[in-house]
Amino acid sequence: MSGIRPGQYELDLAADQAACEVLRSSSLAVFSEESGHSGQGEILVVVDPVDGSTNADRGIPFFCVSLCAMDADGPLVSLVESLPTGAIYEATRGRGATRDSMPISTSGMAVELDAVVGVNGVLVERHSWAQVRTMGAAALELCLVADGSLDAYVQVGGAAIHPWDYLAGMHIALEAGGAARSQDDEELVIRRAEPRRPIVAATASLADSLLSTLTA
């Protein structure tokens, strides 16, 4: 642990310093999980230097770097790289999404009963989903929605995540044909350190169905 705040590792600080120095040197403003707002520029890069740092610390090969470059209209360009595998997910507004430069799309799943759902938090009741996965790195899990490996990703049991956790992955999933909802009807595209409970699914109908289930 870093000794600065709960849940922060030394690897988080090392990665944050390296990433933010590169971004600021390119005349970009930065909003990082580890160091907050810094730098100046018309483009703001929301960065999680190591999403899934507990996985990284414990040797679980599921963690990534997540970056979302935002302009006045919201997410413009996003990149998530799986650090154990090297897989790179990217999206540009209005131009679709890719994995390792190849176009990707969501599974197209529209039926909650048949969905394989990634979750953040502890399931406190049985839902009617086909299967669930809890993997500990939101940005990368959202990219699995984008490429069709997962049908949806949700917050359960009162769990929430922050913009650095989900903005890049959500943007990539949306560009891949997915849909996003907020469980609390709050704005998801934010530049503040506030928790949110996004639902991201392969289709709008699946997102709506999951929203109804989770808010019932």
C-alpha positions as CSV (number, residue, x, y, z in Angstrom):
1,M,0.0,0.0,0.0
2,S,1.1,3.6,-0.6
3,G,0.2,4.8,2.9
4,I,-1.5,7.9,1.5
5,R,-5.1,6.6,1.1
6,P,-6.9,3.3,1.5
7,G,-6.8,1.0,-1.4
8,Q,-3.9,2.8,-3.1
9,Y,-0.7,0.9,-4.0
10,E,2.8,2.1,-4.7
11,L,2.4,0.9,-8.3
12,D,-0.6,3.3,-8.7
13,L,1.7,6.2,-7.8
14,A,4.5,5.1,-10.0
15,A,2.2,4.6,-13.0
16,D,0.4,7.9,-12.3
17,Q,3.6,9.9,-12.3
18,A,4.7,8.4,-15.6
19,A,1.4,8.8,-17.3
20,C,0.6,12.4,-16.1
21,E,4.1,13.7,-17.0
22,V,3.6,12.4,-20.6
23,L,0.1,13.9,-20.9
24,R,1.0,17.3,-19.4
25,S,4.0,17.5,-21.7
26,S,1.7,17.2,-24.6
27,S,-0.3,20.3,-23.5
28,L,-3.2,18.3,-22.2
29,A,-5.2,18.8,-19.0
30,V,-5.3,15.7,-16.8
31,F,-7.8,14.3,-14.4
32,S,-6.3,11.2,-12.7
33,E,-7.7,8.9,-10.0
34,E,-4.4,9.2,-8.1
35,S,-3.5,12.9,-8.4
36,G,-6.7,14.8,-9.4
37,H,-6.7,17.7,-11.8
38,S,-3.4,19.0,-13.2
39,G,-2.1,20.7,-16.3
40,Q,-3.8,22.9,-18.8
41,G,-5.3,22.5,-22.3
42,E,-8.5,22.4,-24.3
43,I,-8.6,18.6,-24.1
44,L,-9.0,16.9,-20.7
45,V,-7.7,13.3,-20.4
46,V,-9.4,11.3,-17.7
47,V,-6.9,8.6,-16.7
48,D,-6.8,5.6,-14.4
49,P,-3.1,4.6,-14.6
50,V,-3.8,1.1,-13.3
51,D,-7.5,0.0,-13.2
52,G,-7.6,-3.2,-11.3
53,S,-4.5,-2.4,-9.1
54,T,-5.5,-5.0,-6.5
55,N,-5.5,-7.6,-9.2
56,A,-2.0,-6.4,-10.3
57,D,-0.8,-6.4,-6.7
58,R,-2.0,-10.0,-6.2
59,G,-0.8,-11.4,-9.5
60,I,-4.3,-11.7,-11.0
61,P,-3.8,-11.0,-14.8
62,F,-6.7,-8.7,-15.3
63,F,-5.8,-5.0,-15.1
64,C,-5.3,-2.1,-17.5
65,V,-4.5,1.5,-18.2
66,S,-7.6,3.6,-19.1
67,L,-7.6,7.0,-20.9
68,C,-10.5,9.1,-22.1
69,A,-9.7,12.4,-23.9
70,M,-12.7,14.7,-23.6
71,D,-13.5,18.0,-25.3
72,A,-16.5,20.3,-24.7
73,D,-18.9,17.8,-26.2
74,G,-17.7,14.8,-24.1
75,P,-15.6,11.7,-24.8
76,L,-13.6,12.2,-28.0
77,V,-10.9,9.5,-28.1
78,S,-10.5,6.6,-25.6
79,L,-8.0,3.9,-25.1
80,V,-7.9,0.9,-22.7
81,E,-4.9,-1.4,-22.8
82,S,-4.8,-4.8,-21.0
83,L,-1.4,-4.7,-19.4
84,P,-1.1,-8.5,-19.0
85,T,-2.1,-9.3,-22.6
86,G,-1.3,-6.2,-24.5
87,A,-4.8,-6.1,-26.1
88,I,-5.6,-2.5,-27.0
89,Y,-9.2,-1.2,-27.2
90,E,-9.8,2.2,-28.9
91,A,-12.6,4.4,-29.9
92,T,-13.0,7.8,-31.7
93,R,-16.3,9.7,-31.5
94,G,-18.5,8.7,-34.5
95,R,-15.9,6.3,-35.9
96,G,-16.6,3.0,-34.1
97,A,-14.4,0.9,-31.8
98,T,-11.5,-1.5,-32.3
99,R,-9.5,-4.1,-30.6
100,D,-5.9,-4.3,-31.8
101,S,-7.0,-2.2,-34.8
102,M,-9.8,-4.6,-35.8
103,P,-13.4,-3.4,-35.6
104,I,-15.5,-4.7,-32.8
105,S,-19.2,-4.8,-31.9
106,T,-21.3,-5.8,-28.9
107,S,-23.0,-9.2,-28.7
108,G,-26.4,-7.8,-29.7
109,M,-27.9,-9.6,-26.7
110,A,-31.3,-8.2,-25.8
111,V,-32.7,-10.8,-23.4
112,E,-31.8,-10.4,-19.7
113,L,-32.5,-14.1,-19.1
114,D,-29.8,-15.1,-21.5
115,A,-27.2,-12.5,-20.6
116,V,-23.7,-13.0,-19.2
117,V,-23.3,-10.0,-17.0
118,G,-20.2,-8.5,-15.4
119,V,-20.8,-7.0,-12.0
120,N,-19.1,-4.7,-9.6
121,G,-20.1,-5.3,-6.0
122,V,-21.7,-8.1,-4.0
123,L,-24.8,-9.8,-5.3
124,V,-27.3,-9.8,-2.4
125,E,-30.1,-11.5,-4.3
126,R,-30.6,-13.9,-7.2
127,H,-31.1,-12.2,-10.5
128,S,-32.4,-14.0,-13.6
129,W,-29.2,-13.6,-15.7
130,A,-27.7,-16.6,-17.4
131,Q,-24.3,-16.1,-15.7
132,V,-22.3,-13.4,-13.8
133,R,-18.6,-12.5,-13.8
134,T,-16.8,-10.3,-11.2
135,M,-13.3,-9.5,-12.4
136,G,-12.3,-6.3,-10.6
137,A,-11.3,-3.9,-13.4
138,A,-14.3,-1.8,-14.7
139,A,-12.6,-0.3,-17.8
140,L,-11.5,-3.7,-19.1
141,E,-14.9,-5.3,-18.3
142,L,-16.7,-2.5,-20.3
143,C,-14.4,-3.3,-23.2
144,L,-15.5,-6.9,-23.0
145,V,-19.0,-5.6,-23.5
146,A,-17.7,-3.7,-26.5
147,D,-16.3,-6.8,-28.1
148,G,-19.2,-9.1,-27.2
149,S,-17.4,-11.2,-24.6
150,L,-19.8,-9.9,-22.0
151,D,-23.4,-8.9,-22.7
152,A,-23.5,-6.2,-20.0
153,Y,-21.8,-4.6,-17.0
154,V,-23.6,-3.3,-13.9
155,Q,-23.2,-2.1,-10.3
156,V,-24.9,-4.3,-7.7
157,G,-25.4,-4.2,-3.9
158,G,-25.0,-0.4,-3.7
159,A,-21.6,-0.4,-5.5
160,A,-20.5,2.5,-7.6
161,I,-17.5,3.6,-9.6
162,H,-15.9,6.9,-10.6
163,P,-15.4,8.5,-14.0
164,W,-11.8,7.4,-14.3
165,D,-13.0,3.8,-14.0
166,Y,-15.7,3.9,-16.6
167,L,-15.5,6.8,-19.1
168,A,-13.1,5.2,-21.5
169,G,-14.6,1.8,-21.4
170,M,-18.1,3.2,-21.7
171,H,-17.1,5.3,-24.7
172,I,-15.6,2.3,-26.4
173,A,-18.8,0.2,-25.7
174,L,-21.0,2.9,-27.0
175,E,-19.0,3.2,-30.2
176,A,-19.2,-0.6,-30.6
177,G,-23.0,-0.3,-30.6
178,G,-23.8,-0.6,-26.9
179,A,-26.1,1.5,-24.7
180,A,-25.5,3.1,-21.3
181,R,-27.9,4.0,-18.5
182,S,-27.5,5.5,-15.0
183,Q,-29.2,3.6,-12.1
184,D,-29.7,6.9,-10.3
185,D,-30.6,9.1,-13.3
186,E,-27.4,11.0,-12.9
187,E,-25.2,12.4,-15.6
188,L,-22.4,9.8,-16.4
189,V,-20.2,12.1,-18.5
190,I,-18.6,14.1,-15.7
191,R,-15.2,15.7,-14.9
192,R,-15.6,15.4,-11.1
193,A,-14.5,12.8,-8.5
194,E,-18.1,11.6,-7.8
195,P,-19.3,8.0,-7.7
196,R,-21.8,6.8,-10.3
197,R,-23.7,3.6,-11.0
198,P,-23.6,3.0,-14.8
199,I,-25.2,0.2,-16.6
200,V,-23.6,-0.6,-20.0
201,A,-25.2,-3.3,-22.2
202,A,-25.0,-4.7,-25.7
203,T,-28.4,-3.2,-26.6
204,A,-30.7,-0.5,-25.4
205,S,-33.4,-3.0,-24.6
206,L,-31.1,-5.0,-22.4
207,A,-29.9,-1.9,-20.7
208,D,-33.5,-0.8,-20.0
209,S,-34.4,-4.3,-18.7
210,L,-31.3,-4.4,-16.4
211,L,-32.2,-0.9,-15.1
212,S,-35.7,-2.0,-14.3
213,T,-34.4,-5.0,-12.5
214,L,-31.7,-3.2,-10.5
215,T,-34.0,-0.3,-9.4
216,A,-37.0,-2.4,-8.6
